[in-house]
Amino acid sequence: MITSDPFGFRKDVELFRSKMAQYPFSENDLNLLVSIFKQACLYNTVVSFNDGLYHRNFLKSIVYDVMNAIIAITDRRERYVQLNIRSSVEHIARIALNKEYQGGEFDETVRRKDFSFLKEKKNKEVWSYLHNVYIRACYFVHSSPKAKLKIFSSYSELERGDTKFNYSNTVKNLHKLVNHITIIFLTYYLGDIEDSFFRTKSEIKFLLSQNMYHKHFS
C-alpha cells in the first residue's frame, strides 16, 4: 500500500510494471524496464518543473524516445527500438555539444567529428560506448545487412516481428543505454534536479540506482 507518493511515481511504477507483466518478460527484464521507466520519469519531472531549462526540448525528446523504445520492444519491432535509441543518443549529444538551431540546415546535426570531440574532451568511456551504440543503431535505421532485418518478409511474418527478437537482450541493451544517458544528465542538470525535488530527496533515491544516488546526492 502506497502511503506517501507526492509525485505519483510509485503509483505510476506499479501501473507500468503491471502493464509490462502482460508480456513474456522475465523478472529481471521487468526490473530493468522499471529502472528505465524511473529514469525517464526523472528526466520528465525536471523538464516539467523548469520552463527555462537548458536544452529543454532535447531532454523532452529523450523522454519521448525512451518511452517509444519500450513500446517498440513490446511490439517486437527491433528497427523502431534502434531508431529511438539512435535519436536519444543524438539528443544527449546535442545537449553536451550545446547545439542550437539558428536557421541553418545542419545546425543540430551530430557528426562523426562531434563524437570524436566528445570522446576527447568529455567522458571518454561513456561517449565511446554511446558512439558504438549509435553506429549499431544506424545499421537498423538504414537497413544494413548487418542488422539482419526481415526486409523481404511477408505481412504475416512482419506481424510477428522484424528480426529474430530476443526480449532480454534488447531490454538489457536499452537499460545500459539509459544508464549512460543518466550519467550525462546528472552532469548537466544536477542543480535543476535538486531544485525540482526540493525537500523530497527521497523521491530522487526512488528513481535512481543506489550507486548513482549515493555518488551525486548523499
N, C-alpha and C positions, 0 to 999 in steps of 0.2 A: 504494500500500500504506500502510495506517494504522500508524504506528509509536508514536504517543503519543496516547491518547484517554481521559484519566482519567474523563470523564463519559459517554463513549459518544456524544458529539454527532456526531462525524464519521461514525461507522457509521450512526447514525440518519439523518443528512442524505443519505448515499449511498443508503440504502434508500428514503427519501422521494423523492428525485429519480428513482430507477429506477421507482417506482410512478407518479409523475406523467408520466413519459416514455411511458407507455402511452396517454395521451390526446393529442388533437391540439393540443398547446401548442407555440408557437414556442420557440426557445432563450431569447429574452428573457423570455417567460412563465415558463419553468422557473426562470430565475434569480430572478425576483421571487417566485415561490412558495417557493423555498428560503429567501429572505430572510425572508418571512413566517413560515415554519416555525422558523427560527432564533430569531427574536424571541419566538415563543411558547415555545420551549424555555427561553429566558432567564427569562421570567415564571415558568414552571413550576418551574424549579430553585430560584428564590428562595422560592417557595411551599413546596416540598418540604423545604427546609432550615430553615424558620422557622415553628414551630408557633404562635408568638405574634405573627405578622406583622400589621401594621396592615391592617385590612380584608382579611384573607386569603381569605375566601370570595368576595368580589367579584373579586379577582385570579384565583382559580381559575376563576371563571365566565368571565372574559375568555379564558383559555386554551381552555376548552370552546367558546366562541363562535367563536373564530378557527379552530380545527380543524374545526368543523362548517361554517363558511363555505367552507372549502376543499373539503370533501366535497360541499357543495351545488353548487359550481362544476363539479366533475367529473360530477355528476348533471344538470347543466344546469337547476337549479332556482333561478331568479333570486329568487323570492319568499323562499325559505329562506336564500339568501345575505343578502338585505336584513334578514330577521328577526334573523339572527345579528349583522349589522352594527349594527342598532339596539340590540340587547341589550348589545353590547360598549361602545358609546358611553354607554349608561345606567350601566354598571358603573364605567367610569373616571370618570364624573361623580359617582357616589356616593362614590368614593374622594376626589375633590377637594373635595367638599362635606361630607365626614365624616358621611355619612348613616348612621344606626344604627337598627335595628329595636328599638322599645321597647314593642311591643304594639299600636301604632296601625295602622289600616288603610292609611294613606298615608305611613308613616314613611320608606320608601325610595323614594317616588315622585319622579321628576325632572320638574319642570315648566318651562314657558317662562321663568318668573321666575328659575329656577335657572340656566338658560343665560345669561340677561341678567346675573346676578351674576358668573358665571364670566368672561364676556367683559369685564366692567368691572374686576374685581378680580384676575384671573389673566392668563394669556397670551391677549390678545385675538385675535391671528391664529389661534392653534391652536383656541381654543374657537369662534370664528366658523365655521371650517371644519367642526368636529365637529357644531355645531348644524345646519348646512346638510346634512350627511350624514344626520343624524338625521331631519330633515324629509323628505328624499327617501326614506329607508327606510320611513317611516310611510306613504307613498303605496302601497308594495307590501304592507305588512302589512295595511292597511285596504282594499286592492283599489280604490284610487283610479283613475279613468280615466287620470290622468297616468302611471301605471305601465305601462299598455298590456299588462296580463296577459291571457292567453287564458282568461278566466273562463267562456266558453261553448264551449270546445273539447271534442272527444270524448276518450274514454280513450286511443285510439291516438295522437291529436295530443299529448296531455299527456305521454305516454311519451317523446316526443322533446324535451320542454322546455316551460316555461310562458311563455316570451317569445321574441322574436327575439334569441336569445342570442349574445353576442359574447364569446368566451373572453378575448381580450386586454384588452378594455376592463374587464371585470369583475375580472380579475387585477390590473390597474393600479390600479383603484379600491380594492380590498382592501389592496393593498400601501401605498398612500398613507395609508389609514386607520390601519393598524397602525404605520406610522412615526410618526404623530401620537400614537397611544396610547403608544408607547415614549418619546416626548419627555416626556409627563406621568409615565409610570412612573419614568423616571430622576430626575425632580424629587422624588418622594416616597420612593423606595426605594434611593437611591444607596448609603447606608451598608449596607443589607441585602445589596445586590449584592456589595459589596466583602467583606463577611463571608462570604458564600456561596462566593465564589471566592478565598478566602484562599490566597496563593501560586500561584494559577493564573490570573493576569490575562490570559494568552494565550487562555484559553477565552472570556473576555468579548469579546476582539478578534475571535475567530472568529464569534461570534454577532451582533455589531453591525456596522453600516456603518462605514467608516473615519472618516467625519465625526463620527458620534455617539461613537465610541470616543475619538478624539483630543480632542473637546470636553470629555468628562467624566472620562477615566481616564489620559490621557498626561501 
